[in-house]
């Protein structure tokens, strides 16, 4: 029962989370790349 409950709400939590964390990680990596090449 618990597994079914988790499986029902997990996608609705994970998809927006990935939508926020994905671009955030890309921005951090790009920022580090730009900063390292600037020196």
mmCIF entry with sequence, helices, sheets and N, C-alpha, C, O atoms, coordinates in Angstrom:
data_MODEL
# 
_entry.id   MODEL 
# 
_entity.id                         1 
_entity.type                       polymer 
_entity.pdbx_number_of_molecules   1 
# 
_entity_poly.entity_id                      1 
_entity_poly.type                           'polypeptide(L)' 
_entity_poly.nstd_linkage                   no 
_entity_poly.nstd_monomer                   no 
_entity_poly.pdbx_seq_one_letter_code       
;(UNK)(UNK)(UNK)(UNK)(UNK)(UNK)(UNK)(UNK)(UNK)(UNK)(UNK)(UNK)(UNK)(UNK)(UNK)(UNK)
(UNK)(UNK)(UNK)(UNK)(UNK)(UNK)(UNK)(UNK)(UNK)(UNK)(UNK)(UNK)(UNK)(UNK)(UNK)(UNK)
(UNK)(UNK)(UNK)(UNK)(UNK)(UNK)(UNK)
;
_entity_poly.pdbx_seq_one_letter_code_can   XXXXXXXXXXXXXXXXXXXXXXXXXXXXXXXXXXXXXXX 
_entity_poly.pdbx_strand_id                 A 
# 
loop_
_entity_poly_seq.entity_id 
_entity_poly_seq.num 
_entity_poly_seq.mon_id 
_entity_poly_seq.hetero 
1 1  UNK n 
1 2  UNK n 
1 3  UNK n 
1 4  UNK n 
1 5  UNK n 
1 6  UNK n 
1 7  UNK n 
1 8  UNK n 
1 9  UNK n 
1 10 UNK n 
1 11 UNK n 
1 12 UNK n 
1 13 UNK n 
1 14 UNK n 
1 15 UNK n 
1 16 UNK n 
1 17 UNK n 
1 18 UNK n 
1 19 UNK n 
1 20 UNK n 
1 21 UNK n 
1 22 UNK n 
1 23 UNK n 
1 24 UNK n 
1 25 UNK n 
1 26 UNK n 
1 27 UNK n 
1 28 UNK n 
1 29 UNK n 
1 30 UNK n 
1 31 UNK n 
1 32 UNK n 
1 33 UNK n 
1 34 UNK n 
1 35 UNK n 
1 36 UNK n 
1 37 UNK n 
1 38 UNK n 
1 39 UNK n 
# 
_struct_asym.id          A 
_struct_asym.entity_id   1 
# 
_struct_conf.conf_type_id            HELX_P 
_struct_conf.id                      HELX_P1 
_struct_conf.pdbx_PDB_helix_id       AA1 
_struct_conf.beg_label_comp_id       UNK 
_struct_conf.beg_label_asym_id       A 
_struct_conf.beg_label_seq_id        2 
_struct_conf.pdbx_beg_PDB_ins_code   ? 
_struct_conf.end_label_comp_id       UNK 
_struct_conf.end_label_asym_id       A 
_struct_conf.end_label_seq_id        38 
_struct_conf.pdbx_end_PDB_ins_code   ? 
_struct_conf.beg_auth_comp_id        UNK 
_struct_conf.beg_auth_asym_id        A 
_struct_conf.beg_auth_seq_id         2 
_struct_conf.end_auth_comp_id        UNK 
_struct_conf.end_auth_asym_id        A 
_struct_conf.end_auth_seq_id         38 
_struct_conf.pdbx_PDB_helix_class    1 
_struct_conf.details                 ? 
_struct_conf.pdbx_PDB_helix_length   37 
# 
_struct_conf_type.id          HELX_P 
_struct_conf_type.criteria    ? 
_struct_conf_type.reference   ? 
# 
loop_
_atom_site.group_PDB 
_atom_site.id 
_atom_site.type_symbol 
_atom_site.label_atom_id 
_atom_site.label_alt_id 
_atom_site.label_comp_id 
_atom_site.label_asym_id 
_atom_site.label_entity_id 
_atom_site.label_seq_id 
_atom_site.pdbx_PDB_ins_code 
_atom_site.Cartn_x 
_atom_site.Cartn_y 
_atom_site.Cartn_z 
_atom_site.occupancy 
_atom_site.B_iso_or_equiv 
_atom_site.pdbx_formal_charge 
_atom_site.auth_seq_id 
_atom_site.auth_comp_id 
_atom_site.auth_asym_id 
_atom_site.auth_atom_id 
_atom_site.pdbx_PDB_model_num 
ATOM 1   N N  . UNK A 1 1  ? 0.832  -1.209 0.000   1.00 0.00 ? 1  UNK A N  1 
ATOM 2   C CA . UNK A 1 1  ? 0.000  0.000  0.000   1.00 0.00 ? 1  UNK A CA 1 
ATOM 3   C C  . UNK A 1 1  ? 0.863  1.254  0.000   1.00 0.00 ? 1  UNK A C  1 
ATOM 4   O O  . UNK A 1 1  ? 0.621  2.191  -0.761  1.00 0.00 ? 1  UNK A O  1 
ATOM 5   N N  . UNK A 1 2  ? 1.881  1.258  0.872   1.00 0.00 ? 2  UNK A N  1 
ATOM 6   C CA . UNK A 1 2  ? 2.753  2.430  0.943   1.00 0.00 ? 2  UNK A CA 1 
ATOM 7   C C  . UNK A 1 2  ? 3.467  2.657  -0.394  1.00 0.00 ? 2  UNK A C  1 
ATOM 8   O O  . UNK A 1 2  ? 3.626  3.795  -0.837  1.00 0.00 ? 2  UNK A O  1 
ATOM 9   N N  . UNK A 1 3  ? 3.892  1.566  -1.028  1.00 0.00 ? 3  UNK A N  1 
ATOM 10  C CA . UNK A 1 3  ? 4.578  1.685  -2.311  1.00 0.00 ? 3  UNK A CA 1 
ATOM 11  C C  . UNK A 1 3  ? 3.679  2.300  -3.377  1.00 0.00 ? 3  UNK A C  1 
ATOM 12  O O  . UNK A 1 3  ? 4.130  3.110  -4.186  1.00 0.00 ? 3  UNK A O  1 
ATOM 13  N N  . UNK A 1 4  ? 2.408  1.911  -3.375  1.00 0.00 ? 4  UNK A N  1 
ATOM 14  C CA . UNK A 1 4  ? 1.464  2.482  -4.345  1.00 0.00 ? 4  UNK A CA 1 
ATOM 15  C C  . UNK A 1 4  ? 1.242  3.965  -4.083  1.00 0.00 ? 4  UNK A C  1 
ATOM 16  O O  . UNK A 1 4  ? 1.112  4.760  -5.013  1.00 0.00 ? 4  UNK A O  1 
ATOM 17  N N  . UNK A 1 5  ? 1.200  4.323  -2.808  1.00 0.00 ? 5  UNK A N  1 
ATOM 18  C CA . UNK A 1 5  ? 1.000  5.731  -2.451  1.00 0.00 ? 5  UNK A CA 1 
ATOM 19  C C  . UNK A 1 5  ? 2.189  6.569  -2.902  1.00 0.00 ? 5  UNK A C  1 
ATOM 20  O O  . UNK A 1 5  ? 2.022  7.649  -3.469  1.00 0.00 ? 5  UNK A O  1 
ATOM 21  N N  . UNK A 1 6  ? 3.390  6.061  -2.647  1.00 0.00 ? 6  UNK A N  1 
ATOM 22  C CA . UNK A 1 6  ? 4.600  6.779  -3.062  1.00 0.00 ? 6  UNK A CA 1 
ATOM 23  C C  . UNK A 1 6  ? 4.660  6.883  -4.586  1.00 0.00 ? 6  UNK A C  1 
ATOM 24  O O  . UNK A 1 6  ? 5.003  7.932  -5.131  1.00 0.00 ? 6  UNK A O  1 
ATOM 25  N N  . UNK A 1 7  ? 4.322  5.785  -5.268  1.00 0.00 ? 7  UNK A N  1 
ATOM 26  C CA . UNK A 1 7  ? 4.369  5.776  -6.730  1.00 0.00 ? 7  UNK A CA 1 
ATOM 27  C C  . UNK A 1 7  ? 3.368  6.761  -7.329  1.00 0.00 ? 7  UNK A C  1 
ATOM 28  O O  . UNK A 1 7  ? 3.567  7.251  -8.441  1.00 0.00 ? 7  UNK A O  1 
ATOM 29  N N  . UNK A 1 8  ? 2.292  7.051  -6.597  1.00 0.00 ? 8  UNK A N  1 
ATOM 30  C CA . UNK A 1 8  ? 1.263  7.951  -7.128  1.00 0.00 ? 8  UNK A CA 1 
ATOM 31  C C  . UNK A 1 8  ? 1.678  9.417  -7.019  1.00 0.00 ? 8  UNK A C  1 
ATOM 32  O O  . UNK A 1 8  ? 1.356  10.211 -7.903  1.00 0.00 ? 8  UNK A O  1 
ATOM 33  N N  . UNK A 1 9  ? 2.390  9.792  -5.948  1.00 0.00 ? 9  UNK A N  1 
ATOM 34  C CA . UNK A 1 9  ? 2.762  11.208 -5.817  1.00 0.00 ? 9  UNK A CA 1 
ATOM 35  C C  . UNK A 1 9  ? 4.194  11.514 -6.235  1.00 0.00 ? 9  UNK A C  1 
ATOM 36  O O  . UNK A 1 9  ? 4.553  12.677 -6.416  1.00 0.00 ? 9  UNK A O  1 
ATOM 37  N N  . UNK A 1 10 ? 5.016  10.472 -6.391  1.00 0.00 ? 10 UNK A N  1 
ATOM 38  C CA . UNK A 1 10 ? 6.422  10.705 -6.725  1.00 0.00 ? 10 UNK A CA 1 
ATOM 39  C C  . UNK A 1 10 ? 6.609  11.466 -8.042  1.00 0.00 ? 10 UNK A C  1 
ATOM 40  O O  . UNK A 1 10 ? 7.392  12.415 -8.071  1.00 0.00 ? 10 UNK A O  1 
ATOM 41  N N  . UNK A 1 11 ? 5.921  11.093 -9.142  1.00 0.00 ? 11 UNK A N  1 
ATOM 42  C CA . UNK A 1 11 ? 6.116  11.833 -10.396 1.00 0.00 ? 11 UNK A CA 1 
ATOM 43  C C  . UNK A 1 11 ? 5.739  13.304 -10.291 1.00 0.00 ? 11 UNK A C  1 
ATOM 44  O O  . UNK A 1 11 ? 6.405  14.156 -10.879 1.00 0.00 ? 11 UNK A O  1 
ATOM 45  N N  . UNK A 1 12 ? 4.671  13.613 -9.545  1.00 0.00 ? 12 UNK A N  1 
ATOM 46  C CA . UNK A 1 12 ? 4.217  15.003 -9.442  1.00 0.00 ? 12 UNK A CA 1 
ATOM 47  C C  . UNK A 1 12 ? 5.187  15.842 -8.627  1.00 0.00 ? 12 UNK A C  1 
ATOM 48  O O  . UNK A 1 12 ? 5.173  17.070 -8.719  1.00 0.00 ? 12 UNK A O  1 
ATOM 49  N N  . UNK A 1 13 ? 6.034  15.190 -7.826  1.00 0.00 ? 13 UNK A N  1 
ATOM 50  C CA . UNK A 1 13 ? 7.049  15.916 -7.055  1.00 0.00 ? 13 UNK A CA 1 
ATOM 51  C C  . UNK A 1 13 ? 8.352  15.970 -7.847  1.00 0.00 ? 13 UNK A C  1 
ATOM 52  O O  . UNK A 1 13 ? 9.024  17.001 -7.883  1.00 0.00 ? 13 UNK A O  1 
ATOM 53  N N  . UNK A 1 14 ? 8.704  14.846 -8.482  1.00 0.00 ? 14 UNK A N  1 
ATOM 54  C CA . UNK A 1 14 ? 10.017 14.731 -9.125  1.00 0.00 ? 14 UNK A CA 1 
ATOM 55  C C  . UNK A 1 14 ? 10.121 15.562 -10.397 1.00 0.00 ? 14 UNK A C  1 
ATOM 56  O O  . UNK A 1 14 ? 11.172 16.139 -10.673 1.00 0.00 ? 14 UNK A O  1 
ATOM 57  N N  . UNK A 1 15 ? 9.043  15.629 -11.175 1.00 0.00 ? 15 UNK A N  1 
ATOM 58  C CA . UNK A 1 15 ? 9.100  16.345 -12.457 1.00 0.00 ? 15 UNK A CA 1 
ATOM 59  C C  . UNK A 1 15 ? 9.359  17.845 -12.268 1.00 0.00 ? 15 UNK A C  1 
ATOM 60  O O  . UNK A 1 15 ? 10.263 18.375 -12.913 1.00 0.00 ? 15 UNK A O  1 
ATOM 61  N N  . UNK A 1 16 ? 8.607  18.553 -11.412 1.00 0.00 ? 16 UNK A N  1 
ATOM 62  C CA . UNK A 1 16 ? 8.927  19.969 -11.188 1.00 0.00 ? 16 UNK A CA 1 
ATOM 63  C C  . UNK A 1 16 ? 10.294 20.157 -10.546 1.00 0.00 ? 16 UNK A C  1 
ATOM 64  O O  . UNK A 1 16 ? 10.991 21.130 -10.833 1.00 0.00 ? 16 UNK A O  1 
ATOM 65  N N  . UNK A 1 17 ? 10.679 19.223 -9.675  1.00 0.00 ? 17 UNK A N  1 
ATOM 66  C CA . UNK A 1 17 ? 11.980 19.308 -9.022  1.00 0.00 ? 17 UNK A CA 1 
ATOM 67  C C  . UNK A 1 17 ? 13.093 19.212 -10.062 1.00 0.00 ? 17 UNK A C  1 
ATOM 68  O O  . UNK A 1 17 ? 14.055 19.979 -10.023 1.00 0.00 ? 17 UNK A O  1 
ATOM 69  N N  . UNK A 1 18 ? 12.956 18.259 -10.999 1.00 0.00 ? 18 UNK A N  1 
ATOM 70  C CA . UNK A 1 18 ? 13.938 18.115 -12.069 1.00 0.00 ? 18 UNK A CA 1 
ATOM 71  C C  . UNK A 1 18 ? 13.912 19.343 -12.980 1.00 0.00 ? 18 UNK A C  1 
ATOM 72  O O  . UNK A 1 18 ? 14.949 19.759 -13.495 1.00 0.00 ? 18 UNK A O  1 
ATOM 73  N N  . UNK A 1 19 ? 12.726 19.920 -13.177 1.00 0.00 ? 19 UNK A N  1 
ATOM 74  C CA . UNK A 1 19 ? 12.598 21.109 -14.009 1.00 0.00 ? 19 UNK A CA 1 
ATOM 75  C C  . UNK A 1 19 ? 13.307 22.313 -13.417 1.00 0.00 ? 19 UNK A C  1 
ATOM 76  O O  . UNK A 1 19 ? 13.729 23.213 -14.144 1.00 0.00 ? 19 UNK A O  1 
ATOM 77  N N  . UNK A 1 20 ? 13.440 22.332 -12.092 1.00 0.00 ? 20 UNK A N  1 
ATOM 78  C CA . UNK A 1 20 ? 14.132 23.436 -11.415 1.00 0.00 ? 20 UNK A CA 1 
ATOM 79  C C  . UNK A 1 20 ? 15.613 23.118 -11.259 1.00 0.00 ? 20 UNK A C  1 
ATOM 80  O O  . UNK A 1 20 ? 16.463 23.962 -11.547 1.00 0.00 ? 20 UNK A O  1 
ATOM 81  N N  . UNK A 1 21 ? 15.929 21.908 -10.807 1.00 0.00 ? 21 UNK A N  1 
ATOM 82  C CA . UNK A 1 21 ? 17.320 21.547 -10.535 1.00 0.00 ? 21 UNK A CA 1 
ATOM 83  C C  . UNK A 1 21 ? 18.131 21.388 -11.817 1.00 0.00 ? 21 UNK A C  1 
ATOM 84  O O  . UNK A 1 21 ? 19.317 21.716 -11.837 1.00 0.00 ? 21 UNK A O  1 
ATOM 85  N N  . UNK A 1 22 ? 17.516 20.895 -12.880 1.00 0.00 ? 22 UNK A N  1 
ATOM 86  C CA . UNK A 1 22 ? 18.232 20.694 -14.139 1.00 0.00 ? 22 UNK A CA 1 
ATOM 87  C C  . UNK A 1 22 ? 18.865 21.979 -14.648 1.00 0.00 ? 22 UNK A C  1 
ATOM 88  O O  . UNK A 1 22 ? 20.085 22.040 -14.800 1.00 0.00 ? 22 UNK A O  1 
ATOM 89  N N  . UNK A 1 23 ? 18.062 23.017 -14.917 1.00 0.00 ? 23 UNK A N  1 
ATOM 90  C CA . UNK A 1 23 ? 18.628 24.294 -15.370 1.00 0.00 ? 23 UNK A CA 1 
ATOM 91  C C  . UNK A 1 23 ? 19.562 24.920 -14.345 1.00 0.00 ? 23 UNK A C  1 
ATOM 92  O O  . UNK A 1 23 ? 20.540 25.566 -14.722 1.00 0.00 ? 23 UNK A O  1 
ATOM 93  N N  . UNK A 1 24 ? 19.280 24.740 -13.048 1.00 0.00 ? 24 UNK A N  1 
ATOM 94  C CA . UNK A 1 24 ? 20.136 25.316 -12.008 1.00 0.00 ? 24 UNK A CA 1 
ATOM 95  C C  . UNK A 1 24 ? 21.530 24.704 -12.073 1.00 0.00 ? 24 UNK A C  1 
ATOM 96  O O  . UNK A 1 24 ? 22.529 25.415 -11.963 1.00 0.00 ? 24 UNK A O  1 
ATOM 97  N N  . UNK A 1 25 ? 21.600 23.388 -12.253 1.00 0.00 ? 25 UNK A N  1 
ATOM 98  C CA . UNK A 1 25 ? 22.895 22.713 -12.357 1.00 0.00 ? 25 UNK A CA 1 
ATOM 99  C C  . UNK A 1 25 ? 23.629 23.173 -13.611 1.00 0.00 ? 25 UNK A C  1 
ATOM 100 O O  . UNK A 1 25 ? 24.837 23.406 -13.572 1.00 0.00 ? 25 UNK A O  1 
ATOM 101 N N  . UNK A 1 26 ? 22.909 23.304 -14.721 1.00 0.00 ? 26 UNK A N  1 
ATOM 102 C CA . UNK A 1 26 ? 23.522 23.763 -15.970 1.00 0.00 ? 26 UNK A CA 1 
ATOM 103 C C  . UNK A 1 26 ? 24.071 25.179 -15.802 1.00 0.00 ? 26 UNK A C  1 
ATOM 104 O O  . UNK A 1 26 ? 25.169 25.479 -16.270 1.00 0.00 ? 26 UNK A O  1 
ATOM 105 N N  . UNK A 1 27 ? 23.312 26.046 -15.136 1.00 0.00 ? 27 UNK A N  1 
ATOM 106 C CA . UNK A 1 27 ? 23.767 27.422 -14.924 1.00 0.00 ? 27 UNK A CA 1 
ATOM 107 C C  . UNK A 1 27 ? 25.026 27.456 -14.078 1.00 0.00 ? 27 UNK A C  1 
ATOM 108 O O  . UNK A 1 27 ? 25.945 28.221 -14.368 1.00 0.00 ? 27 UNK A O  1 
ATOM 109 N N  . UNK A 1 28 ? 25.081 26.634 -13.033 1.00 0.00 ? 28 UNK A N  1 
ATOM 110 C CA . UNK A 1 28 ? 26.269 26.588 -12.172 1.00 0.00 ? 28 UNK A CA 1 
ATOM 111 C C  . UNK A 1 28 ? 27.475 26.082 -12.954 1.00 0.00 ? 28 UNK A C  1 
ATOM 112 O O  . UNK A 1 28 ? 28.570 26.631 -12.834 1.00 0.00 ? 28 UNK A O  1 
ATOM 113 N N  . UNK A 1 29 ? 27.275 25.035 -13.756 1.00 0.00 ? 29 UNK A N  1 
ATOM 114 C CA . UNK A 1 29 ? 28.384 24.501 -14.545 1.00 0.00 ? 29 UNK A CA 1 
ATOM 115 C C  . UNK A 1 29 ? 28.867 25.529 -15.566 1.00 0.00 ? 29 UNK A C  1 
ATOM 116 O O  . UNK A 1 29 ? 30.073 25.695 -15.748 1.00 0.00 ? 29 UNK A O  1 
ATOM 117 N N  . UNK A 1 30 ? 27.949 26.213 -16.227 1.00 0.00 ? 30 UNK A N  1 
ATOM 118 C CA . UNK A 1 30 ? 28.336 27.234 -17.194 1.00 0.00 ? 30 UNK A CA 1 
ATOM 119 C C  . UNK A 1 30 ? 29.063 28.383 -16.514 1.00 0.00 ? 30 UNK A C  1 
ATOM 120 O O  . UNK A 1 30 ? 30.041 28.905 -17.048 1.00 0.00 ? 30 UNK A O  1 
ATOM 121 N N  . UNK A 1 31 ? 28.585 28.782 -15.327 1.00 0.00 ? 31 UNK A N  1 
ATOM 122 C CA . UNK A 1 31 ? 29.228 29.863 -14.582 1.00 0.00 ? 31 UNK A CA 1 
ATOM 123 C C  . UNK A 1 31 ? 30.655 29.483 -14.218 1.00 0.00 ? 31 UNK A C  1 
ATOM 124 O O  . UNK A 1 31 ? 31.572 30.292 -14.361 1.00 0.00 ? 31 UNK A O  1 
ATOM 125 N N  . UNK A 1 32 ? 30.845 28.244 -13.745 1.00 0.00 ? 32 UNK A N  1 
ATOM 126 C CA . UNK A 1 32 ? 32.187 27.790 -13.391 1.00 0.00 ? 32 UNK A CA 1 
ATOM 127 C C  . UNK A 1 32 ? 33.083 27.737 -14.620 1.00 0.00 ? 32 UNK A C  1 
ATOM 128 O O  . UNK A 1 32 ? 34.266 28.071 -14.538 1.00 0.00 ? 32 UNK A O  1 
ATOM 129 N N  . UNK A 1 33 ? 32.536 27.323 -15.757 1.00 0.00 ? 33 UNK A N  1 
ATOM 130 C CA . UNK A 1 33 ? 33.309 27.251 -16.989 1.00 0.00 ? 33 UNK A CA 1 
ATOM 131 C C  . UNK A 1 33 ? 33.743 28.645 -17.429 1.00 0.00 ? 33 UNK A C  1 
ATOM 132 O O  . UNK A 1 33 ? 34.895 28.842 -17.817 1.00 0.00 ? 33 UNK A O  1 
ATOM 133 N N  . UNK A 1 34 ? 32.830 29.612 -17.373 1.00 0.00 ? 34 UNK A N  1 
ATOM 134 C CA . UNK A 1 34 ? 33.139 30.985 -17.770 1.00 0.00 ? 34 UNK A CA 1 
ATOM 135 C C  . UNK A 1 34 ? 34.170 31.596 -16.825 1.00 0.00 ? 34 UNK A C  1 
ATOM 136 O O  . UNK A 1 34 ? 35.114 32.251 -17.266 1.00 0.00 ? 34 UNK A O  1 
ATOM 137 N N  . UNK A 1 35 ? 33.987 31.380 -15.532 1.00 0.00 ? 35 UNK A N  1 
ATOM 138 C CA . UNK A 1 35 ? 34.928 31.932 -14.557 1.00 0.00 ? 35 UNK A CA 1 
ATOM 139 C C  . UNK A 1 35 ? 36.324 31.337 -14.739 1.00 0.00 ? 35 UNK A C  1 
ATOM 140 O O  . UNK A 1 35 ? 37.322 32.046 -14.610 1.00 0.00 ? 35 UNK A O  1 
ATOM 141 N N  . UNK A 1 36 ? 36.398 30.037 -15.040 1.00 0.00 ? 36 UNK A N  1 
ATOM 142 C CA . UNK A 1 36 ? 37.705 29.396 -15.179 1.00 0.00 ? 36 UNK A CA 1 
ATOM 143 C C  . UNK A 1 36 ? 38.402 29.857 -16.456 1.00 0.00 ? 36 UNK A C  1 
ATOM 144 O O  . UNK A 1 36 ? 39.629 29.951 -16.478 1.00 0.00 ? 36 UNK A O  1 
ATOM 145 N N  . UNK A 1 37 ? 37.656 30.147 -17.516 1.00 0.00 ? 37 UNK A N  1 
ATOM 146 C CA . UNK A 1 37 ? 38.264 30.600 -18.762 1.00 0.00 ? 37 UNK A CA 1 
ATOM 147 C C  . UNK A 1 37 ? 38.603 32.086 -18.702 1.00 0.00 ? 37 UNK A C  1 
ATOM 148 O O  . UNK A 1 37 ? 39.459 32.554 -19.452 1.00 0.00 ? 37 UNK A O  1 
ATOM 149 N N  . UNK A 1 38 ? 37.943 32.831 -17.820 1.00 0.00 ? 38 UNK A N  1 
ATOM 150 C CA . UNK A 1 38 ? 38.205 34.263 -17.698 1.00 0.00 ? 38 UNK A CA 1 
ATOM 151 C C  . UNK A 1 38 ? 39.604 34.506 -17.130 1.00 0.00 ? 38 UNK A C  1 
ATOM 152 O O  . UNK A 1 38 ? 40.275 35.473 -17.493 1.00 0.00 ? 38 UNK A O  1 
ATOM 153 N N  . UNK A 1 39 ? 40.027 33.627 -16.247 1.00 0.00 ? 39 UNK A N  1 
ATOM 154 C CA . UNK A 1 39 ? 41.374 33.778 -15.691 1.00 0.00 ? 39 UNK A CA 1 
ATOM 155 C C  . UNK A 1 39 ? 42.388 33.351 -16.748 1.00 0.00 ? 39 UNK A C  1 
ATOM 156 O O  . UNK A 1 39 ? 43.593 33.395 -16.500 1.00 0.00 ? 39 UNK A O  1 
# 
